[in-house]
Amino acid sequence: MSVAPTASTCSAYAQGLLAQFGVPHLPQWLAIAHVDVLHGRFQIDLFAFLITLLVTAVVAIGIRESSNVNAAFVIVQVVAMVVYIVAMIPFVHLGNLQPLAPHGWNGIVGSAALVFFAYIGFDTVTVASEEATRPARDVPIGIIVSLVIGALLFCGIAFVTVGGLPYLKITGDGGAAMIDAINGTSRNPVLVTIVGVGGIAGNLTVMLTSLLGQIRIFYVMSRDRMLPPGVARVSPRFRTPALTTCVTGGIVAVIAAGFPLDVLLKFVNIGTLSAFAIVCAGVAVLRVVRPDAERPFKAPLVWVFTIFGAVGCLYMMSGLDVVTWLRFAIWFLAGIAIYAAYGFWNSRLRAAGGDRA
């Protein structure tokens, strides 16, 4: 699901970049259109739909191709972020940061629950650990380094954006808030172009890693017999689960085209926060029920991080609205139903008597 809001944001940056080159509006068949269906208003973002299908094709072709494309996008994204931060520093006025928390503590919690989406992706490092050369060494380094660099860049961007332009003036239509900040301060067309290209590249790399991670999750679940064996079927030509990739990407493309960004962000964040809370709790439980299990990855202060991690995720989830909780409950119950009807009865763990995996 995290691919869908990223595709929507990528569409916004693309439209902002085209506007810089004298194309203020995409052709009607490509731009975000709003249609009335049964007295309800729905959007159709064909650009987000098409870009999702393109990313799906890259992931289906192979891990090496995906890795090379992703590396190129990451370089472009990071360079654009650094250029943006440096270029916006002269326009920062500390008065724009006052009051420090205009919406109080509830505003901080609710915003944290939404902005958490920006940090989704480091978990893909763990999903792809089977394809790492030295996972016991490389995976922890990858997680920590990606989190530190991401946090520094995101905090820097937030500081110069709100410091340069009062937050009430930032509309961020579709998620392109950085372009808003530039247009409200320097109005530098070169900077807009750099940020637009970087925004597109950054969203594409998130889409690649998120979709790649999800396909690997489906593959391992199928291999462990938690899902039907066809899900893990590997294409003889591409040596990837191409069919599963295409089906998943097709579903995501429809979701990206049909739902507004704010709805997608809330849904993705509550799902991810709940998953992280379950992982934290699961690590603690395994320390009790499987103290003798082989653990190639060391986790210092495990009880501190697992308890505070689970509680922290649940607390941030509390900042999301009731409608998002209802959607999440339906989605979660659907997953439990699949597990109860298929996964539990066919899993390798159950076949091994519950004591061997």
PyMOL commands that set and color helices and strands:
alter all, ss='L'
color gray80, all
select helices_A, chain A and resi 3-20+46-61+63-91+94-97+104-119+123-127+129-131+135-164+167-169+173-175+177-183+189-223+229-232+242-258+261-289+302-317+322-346+348-351
alter helices_A, ss='H'
color red, helices_A
select strands_A, chain A and resi 32-37+40-45
alter strands_A, ss='S'
color yellow, strands_A
deselect
rebuild
show_as cartoon
